[in-house]
Amino acid sequence: MVSNPILSTLAQLISLHEGIAEPDGEQVLNVLLTQTIAKALDLPEEVTFATRADIPESHFVTYHSAVLNKFSELLADRGCVTQVGVKYEGYLKTTGFEKLLQLHIAPQNGLIRFIDAKPKTTRYIWCNVAYTAEANERRIGMVSFIINESTGVTPVDIGDALFWEADRIDVNDSENLTVMQFEELSSLIEQTAAKLIKAELEKWNAKLTRTLRRDSERLHAYYGAIAAEIAAKIEHKGLSGEEKEKELARIEATQRELERKLADIKERYTLSVDAFLHSAMVIHLPTIHINFELVRKKVKRAVTAVWNPFTKVLEPLRCEVSGEPVYEFYLDDKVAKIISPSCWNK
């Protein structure tokens, strides 16, 4: 896993263009590009990227590097949705899930009643959202996450389901799978991407905020001192009439110049982000659907949780207020809506 944000972005972009990227420490990325992409980037097929200029036989990269700008152009021309099925060689047992359910799913003000557990194919959507962030400099990046289309939970982990290409199979489009409405899915992708992009840019945005505050204070101090000198001059010399009006006009001009400068630095240090869904893969996985009831007073509600054999994990449910994944939650009195503790306390 690459922790350096520049190399992490490069690694994701290269992977999406059928290349191979392997980190060599925190500041070096060894890359094998396809012939087409190497030609488009004007680079050799085997290249090493580094965020330090003193690493020999490497291509030094920063957020202002031409290679990132070229990748940005390639992103604009690319975009696809594919689908793949994955087979599971093991036996999917359907027993023991009542205990598993009781151990992990915990309504804080209601009851849970197990119904059954059945093997069923679940659709997962692997989304890659590209973004461009601009303030006093320009950065490009990408966030990736997986949505369980059955439960709406995101981000989720599917383990090593895609690790072995030999396990990938053709998708049976005739299967009657739960498909989320386009508007709901689009909103879910947008909200999840926004959270992840915000987290990626958090440190940079905090730095921009500190810089804006510092420069604003300096401007206020500088122009405030000028205005104070003019006011002191008026008082010291006892100016009146036309001479006083002239000096007061200078104070007004100083204030206007301050406001202009403040607007300039606010524009320079305000972060703007543009994002779009670059590509998506619909993954059909064999899973176990655990059906149960949630009971709150006289209200009963049927719910399904998913157990993924590739992670050996019972996936969480989704808070129907915030969208966050939850194992512990509260139920409202009307329809037994699932509400996370943080939303419930509000």
C-alpha positions in Angstrom: 0.0 0.0 0.0 1.4 3.4 -1.0 0.9 6.1 1.6 2.5 9.0 -0.3 -0.5 10.8 -1.9 1.2 11.6 -5.1 2.5 8.0 -5.7 -0.8 6.6 -4.5 -2.6 8.6 -7.1 -0.1 7.4 -9.8 -0.5 3.8 -8.7 -4.3 3.9 -9.1 -4.1 5.7 -12.4 -1.5 3.2 -13.8 -3.6 0.2 -12.6 -6.7 1.6 -14.3 -4.7 1.8 -17.6 -3.6 -1.9 -17.4 -0.2 -1.1 -16.0 1.6 -2.5 -12.9 2.9 -0.3 -10.1 5.0 -1.6 -7.1 6.1 0.7 -4.3 9.8 0.6 -3.2 9.6 2.4 0.1 7.6 5.6 0.8 9.0 7.8 -2.0 9.6 5.4 -4.9 7.2 3.7 -7.3 8.4 1.1 -9.9 6.1 1.0 -12.9 5.5 -1.1 -16.0 3.3 0.7 -18.5 1.5 -0.6 -21.5 3.1 0.4 -24.8 0.1 2.7 -25.7 0.2 4.5 -22.4 4.0 4.8 -22.4 3.8 6.5 -25.8 1.0 8.8 -24.7 3.0 9.9 -21.7 6.3 10.1 -23.6 8.0 7.7 -21.2 9.7 4.3 -21.4 7.5 1.3 -20.6 9.6 0.6 -17.5 10.0 3.7 -15.3 10.6 4.6 -11.7 8.7 7.6 -10.2 10.1 9.3 -7.1 9.0 12.2 -4.9 12.7 13.0 -4.2 14.9 14.6 -6.8 18.1 12.9 -5.6 17.1 9.3 -6.3 19.1 8.1 -9.3 17.5 6.8 -12.5 14.1 8.0 -11.4 11.4 10.3 -12.8 10.9 13.1 -10.2 7.2 13.9 -9.8 5.3 16.6 -7.9 1.7 17.8 -8.2 2.9 20.2 -10.9 4.5 17.4 -13.0 3.6 17.1 -16.6 3.1 13.4 -16.2 0.1 14.0 -13.8 -1.3 16.5 -16.2 -1.1 14.0 -19.1 -2.7 11.4 -16.9 -5.5 13.9 -16.2 -6.0 14.2 -20.0 -6.2 10.4 -20.3 -8.8 10.2 -17.6 -11.0 12.7 -19.4 -11.1 10.4 -22.4 -11.6 7.1 -20.5 -14.6 5.7 -18.8 -16.3 2.4 -18.8 -18.5 0.0 -16.8 -17.7 -3.7 -16.9 -19.1 -6.7 -15.1 -17.6 -10.0 -13.9 -18.7 -13.0 -11.9 -16.6 -14.9 -9.4 -17.0 -18.6 -8.5 -16.5 -19.9 -5.0 -14.9 -23.4 -4.9 -15.9 -24.1 -1.3 -19.2 -25.3 0.1 -21.5 -22.5 1.3 -23.1 -23.8 4.4 -26.3 -22.3 5.6 -26.2 -23.3 9.3 -24.7 -21.4 12.3 -25.8 -18.0 11.1 -28.4 -17.5 13.8 -25.6 -17.3 16.4 -23.4 -15.2 14.1 -26.3 -12.8 13.6 -26.9 -12.5 17.4 -23.2 -11.8 18.0 -22.8 -9.0 15.5 -26.2 -7.3 14.8 -27.3 -5.4 17.9 -30.5 -3.2 18.0 -30.2 -1.2 21.1 -34.0 -0.7 21.6 -35.5 -3.6 19.8 -35.4 -7.3 19.1 -33.9 -9.4 16.4 -35.5 -12.7 15.1 -33.6 -15.0 12.8 -35.6 -16.4 9.8 -33.2 -18.3 7.5 -30.0 -18.2 5.6 -29.7 -18.9 1.9 -27.0 -18.9 -0.8 -27.5 -16.0 -3.1 -25.5 -14.0 -5.6 -24.9 -10.4 -4.5 -23.9 -7.5 -6.8 -21.0 -5.4 -5.6 -20.1 -2.2 -7.5 -16.4 -1.2 -7.5 -16.3 2.6 -8.3 -13.3 4.6 -9.3 -14.0 8.4 -8.9 -11.4 10.8 -10.4 -11.1 14.3 -9.1 -9.2 17.5 -9.7 -8.6 19.8 -6.7 -7.5 23.4 -7.2 -6.5 26.3 -4.9 -3.0 27.8 -4.9 -2.0 24.7 -6.9 -3.7 21.9 -8.9 -3.8 18.3 -7.8 -5.4 15.2 -9.4 -6.4 12.1 -7.6 -8.7 9.1 -7.5 -10.7 7.4 -4.8 -11.9 3.8 -5.0 -14.6 2.1 -3.0 -17.0 -0.8 -3.2 -20.8 -0.7 -2.7 -22.9 -3.7 -1.7 -25.9 -3.1 -4.0 -28.1 -5.3 -1.9 -27.7 -3.5 1.4 -26.4 -0.1 0.2 -23.5 -0.4 2.5 -20.3 1.4 1.4 -17.4 1.2 1.6 -17.1 -2.6 2.0 -14.3 -5.1 1.5 -14.6 -8.1 -0.7 -11.3 -9.7 0.3 -9.4 -11.6 -2.3 -12.4 -12.2 -4.5 -10.7 -10.7 -7.6 -7.3 -12.1 -6.8 -7.4 -15.2 -9.0 -8.3 -14.4 -12.6 -9.0 -18.1 -13.2 -12.0 -17.8 -10.8 -13.7 -15.2 -12.9 -16.7 -16.3 -14.9 -19.2 -15.0 -17.3 -22.2 -13.2 -15.8 -25.7 -14.7 -16.1 -27.8 -11.6 -16.9 -31.0 -13.6 -16.5 -30.4 -13.9 -12.7 -33.1 -12.0 -10.8 -30.8 -9.9 -8.6 -31.7 -6.9 -6.6 -30.7 -3.7 -8.5 -30.7 -0.4 -6.8 -32.5 2.5 -8.4 -30.3 4.7 -10.5 -31.1 7.8 -8.6 -30.3 6.1 -5.2 -27.1 4.5 -6.6 -25.9 7.8 -8.1 -26.5 9.6 -4.8 -24.7 6.9 -2.9 -21.7 7.1 -5.2 -21.6 10.9 -5.0 -21.9 11.0 -1.2 -19.3 8.2 -0.6 -16.8 9.8 -3.0 -17.3 13.2 -1.4 -16.4 11.8 2.0 -13.3 10.0 0.8 -12.1 12.9 -1.3 -12.6 15.2 1.7 -10.6 12.9 3.9 -7.8 12.8 1.3 -7.6 16.5 1.0 -8.1 17.2 4.7 -4.5 18.1 5.5 -4.1 20.3 2.4 -7.4 22.1 3.2 -6.3 22.6 6.8 -3.0 24.1 5.5 -4.9 26.4 3.1 -7.1 27.5 6.0 -4.1 28.3 8.2 -2.4 30.2 5.4 -5.6 32.2 4.6 -5.9 33.1 8.3 -2.3 34.2 8.5 -2.3 36.3 5.4 -5.6 37.9 6.4 -4.2 38.9 9.7 -1.1 40.4 8.0 -3.3 42.4 5.6 -5.5 43.7 8.4 -2.4 44.7 10.4 -0.7 46.4 7.4 -3.7 48.3 6.1 -5.0 49.0 9.6 -1.6 50.6 10.5 -1.9 52.8 7.4 -5.4 53.9 8.3 -4.3 54.6 11.9 -1.5 56.8 10.7 -3.8 58.8 8.5 -6.3 59.2 11.4 -3.5 60.2 13.7 -2.3 62.8 11.1 -5.8 64.3 11.0 -6.0 64.6 14.7 -2.4 65.7 15.2 -2.6 68.5 12.6 -6.2 69.4 13.4 -7.2 69.1 9.8 -10.6 70.3 8.7 -12.5 71.1 5.5 -11.0 70.0 2.2 -7.7 68.8 3.7 -9.6 66.5 6.2 -11.9 65.2 3.4 -8.8 64.4 1.4 -7.3 62.3 4.2 -10.6 60.6 4.9 -10.8 59.6 1.2 -7.4 58.0 1.7 -8.7 56.0 4.6 -11.6 54.8 2.4 -9.3 53.9 -0.4 -7.1 52.0 2.0 -10.2 50.0 3.2 -11.2 49.2 -0.4 -7.7 48.0 -1.2 -7.8 45.8 1.9 -11.1 44.3 0.8 -9.7 43.7 -2.7 -6.6 42.0 -1.3 -8.7 39.9 1.1 -10.9 38.7 -1.8 -7.8 37.8 -3.8 -6.3 35.6 -1.1 -9.7 34.0 -0.3 -10.0 33.0 -4.0 -6.4 31.8 -4.0 -6.7 29.6 -0.9 -10.3 28.4 -1.3 -10.3 24.7 -2.4 -12.5 23.7 -5.3 -13.0 20.1 -6.3 -14.4 18.7 -9.5 -15.0 14.9 -9.6 -16.5 12.3 -11.9 -17.1 8.6 -12.1 -14.2 7.4 -14.1 -15.0 3.7 -14.2 -17.0 1.0 -12.4 -17.0 -2.8 -12.2 -20.1 -4.8 -11.3 -18.9 -7.9 -9.4 -21.3 -10.8 -8.9 -20.3 -12.8 -5.8 -21.7 -15.9 -4.3 -22.8 -15.0 -0.7 -25.1 -16.0 2.1 -28.2 -13.8 2.6 -29.3 -13.9 6.2 -33.0 -13.0 6.5 -34.3 -11.8 9.9 -36.8 -9.5 11.5 -36.3 -6.3 13.5 -38.9 -5.7 16.1 -39.6 -2.4 17.8 -42.7 -2.4 20.0 -45.5 -3.5 17.6 -43.6 -2.8 14.4 -41.9 -5.7 12.6 -39.6 -5.3 9.6 -37.9 -7.8 7.4 -34.1 -7.2 6.8 -31.3 -9.0 5.0 -27.7 -9.1 6.0 -24.9 -10.5 3.8 -22.1 -12.9 4.8 -19.2 -12.9 2.3 -17.2 -16.1 2.1 -14.2 -14.3 0.6 -13.8 -12.2 3.8 -15.5 -14.6 6.2 -17.3 -11.5 7.6 -20.9 -10.6 8.3 -21.2 -7.2 6.6 -22.8 -4.3 8.5 -26.2 -2.8 7.9 -26.7 0.8 6.8 -27.9 3.7 8.9 -30.9 5.1 7.0 -30.2 8.6 8.1 -26.5 9.1 7.6 -25.7 6.1 5.4 -22.8 5.0 7.6 -22.2 1.2 8.2 -23.5 0.0 11.6 -23.7 -3.1 13.7 -25.2 -1.4 16.7 -28.1 0.9 16.1 -31.5 2.1 17.2 -35.0 1.6 15.7 -37.6 4.3 15.3 -41.1 3.7 16.5 -42.9 4.2 13.1 -41.2 1.8 10.7 -38.3 0.4 12.7 -35.9 2.6 10.6 -32.2 1.8 11.3 -30.5 4.8 13.0 -26.9 4.9 14.0 -26.0 5.9 17.7 -24.5 9.2 16.5 -27.7 10.2 14.6 -30.0 8.9 17.4 -28.2 11.1 20.0 -28.8 14.1 17.9 
